[in-house]
Amino acid sequence: MRRLAALTALLLGLARPLLAGTGEAYSTLSEFFAQLADPNTGLTVFPTLLIPMGGRYEGMGTAYTAVAGDSGFLESNPSGSSVLEHGELSFLHHSWIADSNIEGVIYTVRFNDLGFGVGGKFLYVPFTEYNDWGEREARGYFSESVAILNLSYNFFSSYNFYGLALGANLKAAYRNVPVAIYPDQSVLTGLIDFGLLTRFNFLKGYISRTKNFSVGLALKNLGLPALSEPVPTTATMGIAYSPFRPLTWAVDFNLPISFIPNEAPAERWYLATGFNLSVASFLQLQSGLQLKGDNPRVSVGSTIDLKKISFVLNYNLDLSGRLNPLDKFSIEAKLNLGDKGRLAERDRVDELYLNGLESYAQGRLAEAIAFWQQALEIDPGFAPARENIVTAEKALRLQQEMEQQLESGSR
């Protein structure tokens, strides 16, 4: 915990001098990006669906469709739950703008190729109503709540093929608008997400079982209009590439979709890009950029891994936030719930495979076959053991034939 506190203080300490005295630059950026303003911005309901809860998904600028490497899959690509290394229980807090905050919780677990997740996010904005004489008449909260149920499966996975992960989220979204603000504006609606993910090796400069190139597709927030206003349906294609082990770079292309274009046209397409860099066994850095209309957003963050629990801290800077005090700061606490023995099982398969290679090299063919058969009992899809058994059995038959010929010749 001392390490976490020190790193947090360092990040905030570095951010303050960088942000100090940037008012003029901020104004210049606003004027420049105003030329890219999208007239269709803000025509959809439930903005909560587009605001990240936090975590690496937010830290990488939302370029996470092909990464989906932790509980952030729930907001980026629903197929991710079937390929996570371990289960997680995450608690998230996002200080968004001024007094508005987003709270979130995500639970996910994986059973071999089957993934399951459940989560929710809650946005609340306090308000106070005053009359013409400055007297307070009402207090309350505008709020949006989203509940998410996830299911995914990784099809065709084997030693040589990562598999094709497919998943879906079922969502229930509720907006509460107090009557004092605007009557008859509270609404409940249902939505669905679909996602696809696969990985393979491409221009890989290191040795690892982990694939270094990923492709992801997602269709998010598919649903009917709520109170005649469209929901923010978006189609996304993403790629992620690790040219060397510590670095992952990702890009997402996002295309908003409107099913009532005559009444509420869709926004323009936009891009997001980000990276994640492992600098130590306990520390990762992430950063990202989302280029969307006249309000680009830059994200910087870090992940501190303390084995059983990890913390992800992010700061976002765009043209809608304030520089002082800091807002758009998020923190996530992730509990590692284990991998249900998958890593230990894989290590045991590797050990048996190597034992078989050693026996084979020393000419003990029957013993080598026995080791590889044990490996296949644990992991029937471990192709190297199956292939080596075929080779060893041929060599063993040839060895037995030669021994028989030698015995016949000596008689």
C-alpha positions, -999 to +999 in steps of 0.1 A: +000+000+000+030+024+006+040+017-030+005+026-042+003+058-022+038+069-034+029+063-070-004+081-067+013+111-051+039+111-079+013+111-107-007+139-091+024+159-084+035+156-120+001+166-133-003+198-114+027+217-128+019+204-163-016+218-161-007+251-144-008+281-166-023+264-196-054+286-200-041+302-231-032+269-248-065+255-237-083+284-254-062+279-286-071+242-287-108+249-282-107+273-312-089+249-334-111+219-326-142+240-329-138+236-367-144+199-362-177+203-343-203+177-351-238+192-354-253+158-345-236+156-311-259+152-282-289+138-300-289+105-282-301+096-247-282+078-219-247+095-221-237+071-193-234+044-219-205+063-236-187+074-205-161+048-193-163+037-157-125+037-155-098+010-156-074+002-185-103+007-209-104+044-200-066+047-196-060+035-232-084+061-246-112+035-250-091+017-277-099-016-260-121-036-284-092-059-295-075-059-260-104-068-237-078-080-212-096-074-179-130-065-166-130-035-190-143-060-216-178-053-202-178-018-218-156-025-248-162-061-262-185-086-246-166-116-260-137-109-237-150-128-207-143-161-224-106-154-227-096-137-195-067-151-176-085-150-143-118-140-127-121-104-113-142-084-089-138-047-097-150-015-080-147+017-099-151+054-091-150+081-118-151+118-108-165+131-141-173+168-143-177+191-112-201+173-088-211+145-111-197+110-104-199+075-119-197+044-097-193+009-111-189-027-101-180-057-123-178-094-116-165-119-141-156-156-141-144-180-167-150-218-170-125-230-197-140-215-229-172-202-213-172-167-198-197-150-176-200-115-162-223-091-145-219-054-137-235-021-133-228+016-134-245+046-118-242+083-128-256+109-104-256+147-107-269+167-077-291+197-083-308+224-062-338+244-074-343+280-063-372+304-067-370+340-080-362+352-044-332+329-041-350+305-017-343+268-021-374+249-032-361+215-040-330+193-039-323+160-056-303+140-081-305+134-118-293+099-123-287+071-148-283+034-139-272+006-162-273-031-153-253-055-175-254-093-179-227-109-200-222-143-216-195-154-241-178-185-255-145-191-273-152-214-302-127-237-320-098-230-295-068-253-298-031-252-294-026-239-330-056-216-331-066-191-305-103-195-312-131-172-321-147-156-291-183-145-294-202-127-267-232-106-258-243-082-231-279-077-221-285-042-206-312-025-187-308+013-185-329+036-163-329+074-163-344+092-133-353+129-138-370+144-108-403+161-115-389+194-102-364+194-132-387+181-159-418+159-155-424+127-174-387+123-185-378+092-165-375+062-187-365+025-186-351+008-218-333-024-228-303-028-250-279-055-263-242-056-273-225-082-295-188-088-297-162-109-315-125-114-308-096-135-321-058-134-318-029-147-338+009-141-343+021-115-367+056-100-370+064-114-335+099-108-322+097-128-290+089-164-279+057-168-260+025-188-261+006-155-260-006-143-295+007-108-303-020-095-327-057-092-320-088-082-340-121-073-323-155-062-335-183-049-314-219-036-319-228-017-287-261-002-273-284-017-299-319-008-288-351+010-296-355+048-290-364+059-255-391+085-254-386+090-291-349+097-287-323+073-300-298+054-279-261+057-287-257+026-309-221+022-321-202-003-343-165-006-335-136-024-351-103-026-332-068-040-336-041-045-310-004-053-316+024-062-293+057-058-313+076-069-282+064-084-249+060-053-227+041-031-252+006-033-265-007-007-290-043-005-300-066+014-324-104+015-326-126+028-354-160+038-342-191+044-363-222+057-346-255+044-360-290+059-360-321+040-369-341+072-372-317+093-393-344+118-405-352+128-369-318+123-352-289+118-376-259+098-363-227+114-353-196+112-375-171+084-371-143+088-347-110+072-337-094+061-305-058+049-300-038+039-269-010+018-255-001-002-224+035-005-213+048-029-186+077-012-169+080-036-140+064-067-126+041-046-105+036-015-127+021-008-161+016+026-177-012+034-201-022+063-223-047+071-250-063+096-273-099+097-285-105+120-315-142+127-315-156+159-330-146+192-313-138+175-279-106+153-281-097+135-249-063+125-237-059+098-210-029+089-188-029+063-161-011+035-143-018+000-131-003-011-098-004-049-094-002-062-058-008-099-067-043-104-052-054-068-058-046-043-084-053-005-086-058+014-119-056+052-117-064+074-146-067+111-154-085+124-185-081+158-201-106+172-227-121+205-235-152+200-213-134+196-180-118+220-156-080+222-150-082+232-114-094+214-093-088+182-111-118+164-124-122+134-147-100+113-123-109+076-119-097+048-097-104+011-100-097-016-074-096-051-089-096-083-069-079-113-085-103-143-080-080-169-095-080-189-127-096-221-114-062-240-118-057-233-155-022-220-151-011-249-128-026-273-153-007-257-182+026-257-163+021-295-156+015-301-193+047-282-202+066-302-175+054-336-189+061-325-224+097-315-216+102-348-196+091-366-228+116-347-249+144-356-225+135-393-225+132-393-263+167-377-266+181-405-244+165-432-265+138-442-239+110-441-265+083-459-245+089-436-215+087-405-237+054-417-251+041-423-216+049-387-206+032-373-236+001-394-231-001-380-196+001-345-210-028-353-234-049-366-205-047-332-189-050-312-222-063-332-251-057-303-274-020-301-268-009-307-304+030-310-299+025-340-276+002-357-300+025-351-330+056-364-310+037-395-300+032-404-337+069-398-344+080-418-313+057-447-321+072-449-356+107-448-342+098-474-316+084-498-342+115-493-363+137-500-332+117-532-325+120-544-361+158-538-361+161-557-328+141-586-342+163-587-374+194-587-352+180-616-331+172-636-363+206-630-378+224-642-347+207-676-348 
